[in-house]
Amino acid sequence: MPDASTPTQRRVPDAEPTRDQIRRWRRYLADEVAEGQIYRQIARRKDGAERDILLGLAAAERRHEEHWRALLGDHAKNPPPPSPHRTLLRWLAKVFGSVFVLALAQRAESDSPYAKDQHATPAMVADEAIHEEVVRGLAARGREKLAGGFRAAVFGANDGLVSNLALVLGIGATGVANQVVLFTGIAGLLAGALSMAAGEFVSVRSQRELLEASSPTQVTLEAAEHLDLDQNELVLVYRARGMSEEDAVHRAQERLGYFDCDCNPSFSARPDGSQGPVDRSGDYEEIGSPWHAAGSSFLFFASGAIIPVIPYLFGMGGIAAIALSAALVGIALLGTGGVVGLLSGASPLKRGVRQLVIGYGAATVTYLLGLLFGTSLA
């Protein structure tokens, strides 16, 4: 990232700026002011390196701001409001200051018009390209923290939406009574949510058990004093854990008390060179609790699966209920897809439409099958 003290190489227009140029530069100025405010707002909620990086971005935006002020002269007074996108970003940064804001800021940096504007300096064009990568890196940290829970939430809710909409539409298309469709939808909700919960419980529990079975035990500390140095299986233990022969011999002799101190901390049981049993209780924090995973999956699936059933809960039936159910699920699919796009740095609209098309595609197949079976049974 360029140093905040680096001067901006200004391109002074050859003639008096046109009305169109003034309007465009004033818009650039407003957006630069807003972007600087966004980064400063987020920085207030951060500390350490992240705060310094965000303030560095704000300083760079200030340089860009001064560039447009110099070109505009008196026209720089009372700039217009920033673009709606940056206005929203500024408000979100003030209220939340979260990874969602950084993901949106990443998209804003990638859409910079400076590369096509002859009055933006090469340094400014380069700044904007670098800013996108800086913000991408900051957003990636937040995405990593959200990855597990976010994945469970989005995919659980999405599964509930699509599977129960397909079930409700398929049964509804056969022409059965509204109560049958309602009970089928509730049964699908419970069956799917329980299946998701059981699957997550078994998956997380099995993963923890696998890691526990693979983790080294402290048996070497207890058995070391009784080992025969001439036939020392202790070396084999450390070699089996991936150490080189030299490192394994050093560790084994260390365990047998041949060293008063650890001459090479990299051979030690702990990174700081200290000895004794190693507490591995925190090794599985990223995996999480199987009960928590099961409960979350149940709730997320159920929250999605209840939406297609809502019209039938209020006594609706027929085509009206099917249409409303599809519409409600469509809105929810657009929402979940949009959030995925937002956090991934992609277009929320495109991701939302993709989710919608996939969900409606699955539901259409079951609806047509329901019509087919309904006609054949009539």
Wavefront OBJ file of the C-alpha trace (Angstrom):
o trace
v 0.000 0.000 0.000
v 1.431 3.395 -0.911
v 2.767 5.570 1.872
v 0.327 8.234 2.990
v 3.037 10.840 2.517
v 3.494 10.039 -1.182
v 2.349 13.034 -3.237
v -0.359 12.510 -5.833
v 0.709 13.196 -9.415
v -2.063 15.489 -10.606
v -3.178 15.739 -14.191
v -4.198 19.323 -14.718
v -6.763 19.689 -17.527
v -5.514 21.528 -20.608
v -8.579 23.765 -20.690
v -11.402 24.907 -18.486
v -13.250 21.759 -17.362
v -16.578 21.086 -19.004
v -19.826 20.831 -17.102
v -19.769 17.040 -17.543
v -16.225 16.828 -16.175
v -17.107 18.963 -13.162
v -20.139 16.803 -12.431
v -18.075 13.617 -12.725
v -15.206 14.925 -10.577
v -17.611 16.111 -7.898
v -19.086 12.607 -7.806
v -15.586 11.137 -7.502
v -14.838 13.553 -4.674
v -17.993 12.607 -2.789
v -17.230 8.903 -3.141
v -13.627 9.333 -1.966
v -14.795 11.242 1.112
v -17.330 8.504 1.854
v -14.791 5.695 1.390
v -12.358 7.361 3.774
v -15.146 7.665 6.347
v -16.036 3.993 5.849
v -12.504 2.796 6.558
v -12.177 5.071 9.587
v -15.519 3.840 10.959
v -14.459 0.209 10.643
v -11.025 0.999 12.142
v -12.678 2.277 15.322
v -13.926 -1.263 15.989
v -10.550 -2.887 15.305
v -7.157 -2.908 16.955
v -3.585 -3.832 16.145
v -2.577 -4.501 12.556
v -6.135 -4.438 11.181
v -6.711 -0.958 12.550
v -3.434 0.309 11.078
v -4.272 -1.183 7.672
v -7.711 0.419 7.604
v -6.323 3.813 8.599
v -3.720 3.441 5.855
v -6.524 2.890 3.336
v -8.311 5.962 4.664
v -5.121 8.022 4.214
v -4.872 6.877 0.591
v -8.490 7.870 -0.032
v -7.642 11.289 1.411
v -4.898 11.670 -1.222
v -7.422 10.862 -3.951
v -9.842 13.314 -2.414
v -7.226 16.086 -2.527
v -6.515 15.293 -6.197
v -10.115 15.970 -7.194
v -10.301 19.037 -4.982
v -7.266 20.472 -6.779
v -8.836 19.872 -10.197
v -12.220 21.252 -9.175
v -10.982 24.380 -7.434
v -14.001 26.416 -6.344
v -16.302 23.715 -7.730
v -15.184 21.406 -4.904
v -17.359 23.273 -2.416
v -20.482 21.475 -1.170
v -19.953 18.169 -3.008
v -23.050 16.069 -3.750
v -24.025 13.003 -1.706
v -21.979 9.884 -2.494
v -23.392 7.060 -4.606
v -26.216 5.021 -3.001
v -23.859 2.049 -2.681
v -21.302 4.029 -0.681
v -24.025 5.716 1.353
v -25.245 2.259 2.392
v -21.688 1.161 3.093
v -21.052 4.177 5.295
v -24.196 3.485 7.311
v -23.358 -0.219 7.675
v -19.809 0.615 8.761
v -21.147 2.982 11.406
v -23.663 0.453 12.749
v -21.935 -2.904 12.264
v -18.327 -2.606 11.116
v -18.384 -6.287 10.161
v -17.139 -8.613 7.444
v -20.285 -7.787 5.449
v -19.108 -4.210 5.124
v -15.614 -5.261 4.060
v -17.090 -7.614 1.458
v -19.137 -4.737 0.030
v -16.110 -2.440 0.187
v -14.151 -5.021 -1.791
v -16.714 -4.842 -4.571
v -16.681 -1.040 -4.453
v -12.900 -0.979 -4.892
v -13.109 -3.415 -7.822
v -15.589 -1.137 -9.627
v -13.306 1.910 -9.717
v -13.774 4.025 -12.883
v -10.307 5.588 -12.679
v -8.694 3.230 -15.204
v -10.878 4.767 -17.919
v -10.578 8.381 -16.795
v -7.660 10.343 -18.245
v -7.679 12.773 -15.334
v -7.041 10.069 -12.740
v -3.316 9.524 -12.210
v -1.595 6.151 -12.762
v -0.840 6.142 -9.038
v -4.549 6.422 -8.233
v -5.405 3.576 -10.617
v -2.731 1.429 -8.971
v -3.980 2.435 -5.515
v -7.503 1.238 -6.263
v -6.232 -2.116 -7.559
v -4.129 -2.579 -4.442
v -6.975 -1.455 -2.181
v -9.166 -4.252 -3.527
v -6.529 -6.813 -2.576
v -6.020 -5.263 0.860
v -9.747 -5.282 1.591
v -9.995 -8.814 0.188
v -7.374 -9.921 2.726
v -9.170 -8.199 5.601
v -12.521 -9.666 4.565
v -10.952 -13.135 4.259
v -10.124 -13.086 7.969
v -13.763 -12.526 8.822
v -14.918 -15.115 6.294
v -12.679 -17.715 7.923
v -14.239 -16.999 11.315
v -17.751 -17.293 9.871
v -17.033 -20.254 7.619
v -18.309 -23.108 9.793
v -21.403 -21.506 11.304
v -22.232 -19.611 8.142
v -22.023 -22.763 6.046
v -24.366 -24.620 8.408
v -26.831 -21.717 8.485
v -27.010 -21.078 4.753
v -27.001 -24.669 3.572
v -29.336 -25.830 6.328
v -31.888 -23.126 5.591
v -31.499 -23.567 1.845
v -32.043 -27.335 2.114
v -35.179 -26.729 4.146
v -36.508 -24.214 1.655
v -35.925 -26.289 -1.470
v -36.770 -29.754 -0.168
v -39.999 -28.763 1.576
v -41.134 -26.515 -1.260
v -40.621 -29.428 -3.656
v -42.514 -31.735 -1.301
v -45.416 -29.339 -0.720
v -45.781 -28.450 -4.399
v -45.544 -32.075 -5.470
v -48.230 -33.218 -3.045
v -50.365 -30.113 -3.641
v -50.352 -30.708 -7.387
v -51.995 -34.130 -6.939
v -55.178 -32.430 -5.781
v -55.325 -33.958 -2.290
v -57.017 -32.144 0.594
v -55.286 -29.089 2.079
v -54.880 -30.851 5.428
v -52.911 -33.619 3.735
v -50.569 -31.056 2.176
v -50.166 -29.322 5.558
v -49.369 -32.502 7.460
v -47.047 -33.629 4.675
v -45.175 -30.320 4.899
v -44.853 -30.558 8.681
v -43.720 -34.173 8.416
v -41.148 -33.135 5.808
v -39.937 -30.356 8.105
v -39.477 -32.678 11.077
v -38.004 -35.528 9.052
v -35.534 -33.265 7.277
v -34.539 -31.305 10.381
v -34.025 -34.469 12.434
v -32.058 -36.050 9.596
v -29.841 -32.976 9.286
v -29.311 -32.852 13.057
v -28.438 -36.538 13.266
v -26.093 -36.277 10.297
v -24.262 -33.274 11.736
v -23.985 -34.922 15.154
v -22.499 -38.113 13.712
v -20.215 -36.152 11.362
v -18.771 -33.831 14.015
v -18.560 -36.550 16.652
v -16.782 -38.907 14.247
v -14.337 -36.201 13.212
v -13.458 -35.453 16.832
v -13.005 -39.152 17.598
v -10.790 -39.562 14.556
v -8.561 -36.668 15.637
v -8.462 -37.907 19.232
v -7.390 -41.351 18.034
v -4.644 -39.772 15.911
v -3.324 -37.378 18.584
v -0.138 -38.426 20.418
v -0.692 -39.531 24.025
v 1.547 -38.881 27.015
v 2.421 -42.535 27.506
v 6.046 -41.719 26.618
v 6.335 -39.530 29.715
v 5.141 -42.369 31.958
v 7.107 -45.175 30.293
v 10.382 -43.320 29.684
v 12.035 -44.220 32.995
v 11.479 -47.947 32.430
v 12.792 -48.132 28.834
v 15.943 -49.992 27.845
v 18.191 -47.450 26.147
v 19.909 -50.150 24.097
v 16.608 -51.177 22.545
v 14.841 -47.881 22.587
v 11.373 -47.989 21.052
v 10.926 -44.398 22.171
v 12.842 -43.260 19.099
v 10.387 -45.203 16.969
v 7.476 -43.381 18.610
v 8.811 -39.992 17.563
v 9.787 -41.161 14.100
v 6.244 -42.485 13.643
v 5.008 -38.984 14.489
v 6.976 -37.584 11.566
v 10.308 -36.565 13.097
v 13.634 -37.165 11.398
v 15.911 -39.750 13.011
v 18.166 -37.032 14.489
v 15.219 -35.164 15.990
v 13.677 -38.381 17.313
v 16.921 -39.439 19.034
v 17.267 -35.975 20.606
v 13.684 -36.038 21.894
v 14.071 -39.562 23.252
v 17.270 -38.683 25.134
v 15.577 -35.569 26.425
v 12.723 -37.683 27.786
v 15.198 -40.057 29.440
v 16.823 -37.171 31.285
v 20.071 -36.922 29.337
v 19.571 -33.156 28.839
v 19.119 -30.622 31.649
v 17.714 -28.175 29.144
v 16.308 -28.396 25.681
v 19.023 -27.145 23.366
v 16.658 -27.007 20.400
v 13.132 -25.836 21.290
v 11.828 -27.228 17.995
v 12.329 -30.732 19.457
v 10.249 -30.008 22.533
v 6.731 -31.053 23.381
v 5.688 -27.406 23.482
v 6.551 -24.521 21.116
v 8.103 -22.522 23.962
v 10.523 -25.363 24.806
v 8.851 -26.349 28.097
v 8.061 -29.953 29.007
v 5.192 -31.902 30.565
v 1.823 -33.065 29.307
v 0.326 -30.946 26.558
v -3.260 -29.757 26.991
v -5.038 -30.526 23.734
v -8.515 -29.516 24.881
v -8.515 -26.577 22.484
v -7.449 -28.556 19.423
v -11.040 -29.221 18.381
v -12.542 -25.756 18.839
v -12.796 -25.198 15.088
v -14.742 -28.446 14.710
v -17.152 -27.482 17.461
v -19.478 -29.459 19.663
v -21.543 -32.252 18.046
v -24.567 -31.208 20.109
v -24.210 -27.590 19.005
v -23.844 -28.654 15.376
v -26.906 -30.894 15.634
v -29.046 -28.208 17.286
v -27.984 -25.544 14.810
v -28.669 -27.784 11.818
v -32.120 -28.660 13.166
v -33.052 -25.013 13.675
v -31.614 -23.780 10.375
v -33.342 -26.504 8.354
v -36.617 -25.975 10.191
v -36.458 -22.196 9.675
v -36.269 -22.768 5.927
v -38.718 -25.670 5.764
v -41.490 -23.818 7.604
v -41.770 -21.133 4.928
v -43.428 -23.293 2.213
v -45.999 -24.467 4.793
v -47.059 -20.978 5.941
v -49.987 -20.539 3.483
v -51.462 -23.894 4.556
v -51.080 -23.006 8.238
v -53.444 -20.081 7.594
v -56.033 -22.234 5.850
v -55.208 -21.456 2.241
v -55.348 -24.110 -0.432
v -55.262 -24.793 -4.148
v -53.335 -22.724 -6.644
v -53.337 -19.652 -4.383
v -51.500 -21.517 -1.629
v -49.031 -23.027 -4.087
v -48.328 -19.621 -5.657
v -47.853 -17.886 -2.297
v -45.656 -20.704 -1.008
v -43.447 -20.463 -4.111
v -43.280 -16.672 -3.821
v -42.259 -16.740 -0.145
v -39.583 -19.347 -0.791
v -38.363 -17.354 -3.808
v -37.810 -14.287 -1.622
v -35.957 -16.387 0.949
v -33.782 -18.024 -1.727
v -32.869 -14.617 -3.105
v -31.905 -13.587 0.414
v -29.710 -16.607 1.191
v -28.079 -16.434 -2.235
v -27.481 -12.715 -1.846
v -25.758 -13.222 1.515
v -23.526 -15.917 -0.005
v -22.605 -13.562 -2.835
v -21.989 -10.706 -0.445
v -19.590 -12.641 1.750
v -17.823 -14.239 -1.195
v -17.169 -10.865 -2.826
v -19.368 -11.772 -5.802
v -22.533 -10.105 -7.044
v -25.335 -10.640 -4.477
v -27.931 -10.380 -7.243
v -26.309 -13.056 -9.420
v -25.882 -15.439 -6.490
v -29.458 -14.809 -5.381
v -30.836 -15.505 -8.858
v -28.732 -18.673 -9.062
v -30.212 -19.934 -5.792
v -33.684 -19.038 -7.049
v -33.265 -20.890 -10.351
v -31.916 -24.020 -8.649
v -34.666 -24.042 -6.033
v -37.469 -23.392 -8.492
v -36.008 -25.998 -10.856
v -36.237 -28.710 -8.216
v -39.733 -27.652 -7.162
v -40.966 -27.538 -10.775
v -39.930 -31.157 -11.347
v -41.877 -32.407 -8.309
v -44.855 -30.200 -9.178
v -45.041 -31.670 -12.683
v -44.752 -35.173 -11.247
v -47.573 -34.344 -8.835
v -49.749 -33.169 -11.710
v -48.941 -36.351 -13.591
v -49.811 -38.636 -10.690
v -52.877 -36.558 -9.838
v -54.177 -36.925 -13.376
v -53.487 -40.664 -13.499
v -55.252 -41.235 -10.172
v -58.298 -39.160 -11.104
l 1 2 3 4 5 6 7 8 9 10 11 12 13 14 15 16 17 18 19 20 21 22 23 24 25 26 27 28 29 30 31 32 33 34 35 36 37 38 39 40 41 42 43 44 45 46 47 48 49 50 51 52 53 54 55 56 57 58 59 60 61 62 63 64 65 66 67 68 69 70 71 72 73 74 75 76 77 78 79 80 81 82 83 84 85 86 87 88 89 90 91 92 93 94 95 96 97 98 99 100 101 102 103 104 105 106 107 108 109 110 111 112 113 114 115 116 117 118 119 120 121 122 123 124 125 126 127 128 129 130 131 132 133 134 135 136 137 138 139 140 141 142 143 144 145 146 147 148 149 150 151 152 153 154 155 156 157 158 159 160 161 162 163 164 165 166 167 168 169 170 171 172 173 174 175 176 177 178 179 180 181 182 183 184 185 186 187 188 189 190 191 192 193 194 195 196 197 198 199 200 201 202 203 204 205 206 207 208 209 210 211 212 213 214 215 216 217 218 219 220 221 222 223 224 225 226 227 228 229 230 231 232 233 234 235 236 237 238 239 240 241 242 243 244 245 246 247 248 249 250 251 252 253 254 255 256 257 258 259 260 261 262 263 264 265 266 267 268 269 270 271 272 273 274 275 276 277 278 279 280 281 282 283 284 285 286 287 288 289 290 291 292 293 294 295 296 297 298 299 300 301 302 303 304 305 306 307 308 309 310 311 312 313 314 315 316 317 318 319 320 321 322 323 324 325 326 327 328 329 330 331 332 333 334 335 336 337 338 339 340 341 342 343 344 345 346 347 348 349 350 351 352 353 354 355 356 357 358 359 360 361 362 363 364 365 366 367 368 369 370 371 372 373 374 375 376 377 378
